């Protein structure tokens, strides 16, 4: 049986935004691998990782929006 542990941290808005952006990019990478990998095992692993990571992103995004507002998911570098 695995013991689940929990980590609680405090983040500034820009730190949370970078984490959300990194999660978004990794999710996209995993999606592409799962859809295009010639190796069925690699595709399955990427698909499984994608499903686990999407839950993390949704939970983190929800909490970040509650603290920082909806603009926290704006990854634009043009100031808008």
N, C-alpha and C positions, 0 to 999 in steps of 0.2 A: 504494500500500500504506500502511496506517495503522500508525503506531508506537504500540504499547501502552505506557502508562506506569503506574506504580504509586505509590500514596500510602500510607504507613504512619503511623498516628497512635495516640496513647494517649488513652483515654477513661475517665472515671470512670463508675461504675455509673449514675448518674442521667442522664449525657449519652448513654450507650448506650441507655438506656430511652427517652429522648425521640426519638432517631433511629429506633429500632424502631417506636415509636408513629406517628411521622410517615410512615414507609414503609408501615405498615399502612393509614393513612388515605388515602394517595395511591393505593395499590393498589385500595382500595374505590372511590375516585373514578374511576379509570381503568376499572374493571370496569363501573361504571354507565354511563359514557360509551360504552364499546364495545358495550354491550347495548342502549342506548336512543337513540343519536345518529341523527338523520334523515339526516345526511350520511354516506354510505358511506365516504368517505375519512377523515373524523374518527373514525368507528367503528373502521376498520382501524388508523389511527395509534394510537388509544388501546389497542387490543388488542395491537399490537406492543410498545408501551411497557410494558404490563402484563406481558407475557412476559419482557421484559428485566429489569424491576424485581423480579419475583418471585425471579429467580435471585440478585440482590443481597441481597434480604431474607433468603432462606434461608441464604446464606453468612454474612452478618453475624450473624443470629440464632444460628447454630450456634457461631460463635466467641464471641459474647457469653455464651451459656449455659455454654460450657466455662470461661470466666473467672469469671462472676458467679453462675452457677447458674440453674436453670429459672425462678426468680422474676423474672428480668429481663424476661420478657414479660408480667408482671402490670402492666397499665396503670391499674388501679383507683386512684382518688384517696381511697378511704375507709380506707386503711391495711391492707387485707386482701388 
